[in-house]
Amino acid sequence: METAKAIEKYAALYGVHTPADLHSAVSQAVMEEIAVKWRADQTAAEQGRRAYYLSAEFLMGRAVFNNLSNLQIVDEVRAAVERFGGKLEDMEEVPDMALGNGGLGRLAACFLDSAATLGKPLDGYGIRYQYGIFKQRFENGFQVEAADDWTAAGDPWSVRRYGERVVVTFGDMRVLAVPYDTPIIGYGAKTINTLRLWQAEPLDGFDFPAFDSGKYLKSTAGREAAERISSVLYPNDNTKAGKALRLRQEYFFTSASLQDILRRRKAAGKSPLMGDDVAVQLNDTHPVFAIPEYVRLLCAEGVAFEQAFAEAKKVFAYTNHTVMAEALEKWDVATVKKIVPALLPILNKIERALENELREKNVPLGRKAIVADKTVHMANLACYTAYAVNGVAKIHTEILKADTLSEWYALYPERFFNMTNGITQRRWLATANPKLAAFITERVGDGWLTDLKTLEGLEQHMGERDAAEFVAIKRANKQALADFIEQKEGVRLDPDFIFDIQIKRLHEYKRQLLNALAIVSTYQRLKDGELPDFKPTAYIFGAKSAPGYFRAKAVIKYINEIARKLNADPQTNDRLRVVFVSDYNVSYAEKLVAAGDVSEQISAAGTEASGTGNMKLMLNGAVTLGTYDGANIEIAEAAGEENNYIFGARVEELDAIRNTYEARKFYEADARLKAAVDTLIDGTFDDGGTGMFRELYDSLLKGASWHRPDQYFLFRDFDDYMRARLRVNADYGTPQFVRKCMMNTAHAGRFSSDRTIGEYCRDIWKI
Ligand code: 26W
């Protein structure tokens, strides 16, 4: 009721002419309502032991629907909005808060939701990029990027706290870091935590002397240099940018965050030695400069280096999110010296401490150097300092121990933990799929909202009528998605088709190209009159490619060309449709996961650290068509291998054949594989004269200076994959298939981020 009144007040104040106006009115009303509780929880969190999550990315998506849902005021607000002629759904036009690339950033967002719901004092620290991940459109099938000016119509979910700004000092400039706070409203609003994002601004805005002397450009140069630091999210996922500006971003937000933590402690009369009451989780290596920065700040307070570093070892914990070699961050010492010279002596001291310790233990330096060969190795800095190091799925943690970080595991086995990722069921079921949520609540109650394991009770509700209702809900979601896709992409899908979905960043290791080749092969076989019983299938892709990732862009173009040709072929388009949705993001994902029949999780074994989209589709009742990789393994274990479609080489096999693998032999030996691959070069599809398709072909058959042919083993897995797809196709529509889908939902409990955060709290943060 209170919220409804406040909405009317803000509507009167600003008028409600556009969805953005409506969004402002609703958001401000909610902000007003939670303000006192939010402040009280911030104060309370300062009392006991607490944790911070430092991350260069927070992929929050749209706040409004999830907040209304967590506050349990959706119906009240819907009624209020309708009183002045609007619809809640109008707010689907407001932009996502997309300050992240993919899995790592979305995981951070799920974690904040879970910690607030569990009542755990966990605040996030990051960067308030002016431009989030680029907006994507297709021009003639090619990806085209545009800037994502997400705050253009305002940012009603954040509060600028200028009074808490801090100064960040670089070698060549000083800037202000101004915090913007966003409330993280746990389910039932029992706890409200904070996401604090830093915006870079000039220390002394405008250079009047320069302006007065007629140097107009120079008068704003300082402002521009400062603002550039938080202007744009680097759109690389799993490849390092290696750019000075990126280093600046990393130091900017870690320095501001550490200063902020220490300032608040000082105000509360607490010691800067915070190992006993603060844990700082480093989300990959991007925030790892927090370590030397903390040591530097302590030393500036008069603490000796040895004691300061000993304290740092009690504070920081590090999560690794990838084994891709090209993602391991390294910085030139020369760049570090120029941008953050104050850190270099600290880094050198840490290096010496490491070397001394290894000498005492009689262990060679090996690959563990932090500062060596004019390079700073961020993962080594993290592993040497952090009291806990974790991977994000069982297989990933095992690979870290056996391979990527094996030397560190040998040195400090007790530091290593597995923390299998999770997703928040509040966004990925309650908000994304209200129909299925209601179905579940009618049968097992609403306990699943805070205890996802209770979904197991669904096993008692898989009779004929339950199954029929479950299928009807999936069909309604498919219809809604088809309508949305038609309106947005201009492609009509039939909800009676199987919806086979691959949504994730575009990367060679994720093997969207394998899916594309399988589609082409299916098409060729249908044209040849094979596969008489093939059930109509729509293959749906969603993915952004890093703007400079040539091959990933080639795969997008290839799939768009496949879609163009197949969708127009009257001989097969009653059974085969393909669509690559544009500008895939969190909000699009909410619609897609609710409508998936089949979840494509087909990375080469040993490459996908965990995956979290796999969990979202599982929770919403899709079967996984996947490899033994990342969390797929744990998904199949939880839901039953017989309820999923697992195929392809395991990591042990790929490791064994890696050095002798001859991709061409597979190609020559399998006529179907060859026929599909050849469409890259035989003129079937047109790459607009770019040579991209030829380059893809060569990547598979010739390799390049930096990799062997078919480095992700598409050819090894092609036939297994085709067979698994045809099994899915044969099973679809049967009662057994519906049961598989329901079993996946019923056993998704383990993949709640509540479980993951519970484990971090218990085993790593001790809160
Ligand atoms: C330095 C460039 C860069 C940028 C982003 C390197 C690495 C990244 C991320 C770590 C990539 C990423 O998002 N990794 C994903 O993390 C998810 C959450 O743990 C996992 O589920 C995915 O498997 C993993 O690819």
Boltz pocket constraint, residues with backbone or C-beta under 6 A from the ligand:
constraints:
  - pocket:
      binder: B
      contacts: [[A, 101], [A, 102], [A, 103], [A, 104], [A, 105], [A, 107], [A, 236], [A, 237], [A, 238], [A, 239], [A, 240], [A, 241], [A, 284], [A, 320], [A, 321], [A, 322], [A, 326], [A, 327], [A, 328], [A, 329], [A, 392], [A, 421], [A, 607], [A, 608], [A, 609], [A, 610], [A, 611], [A, 612], [A, 630]]
      max_distance: 6.0
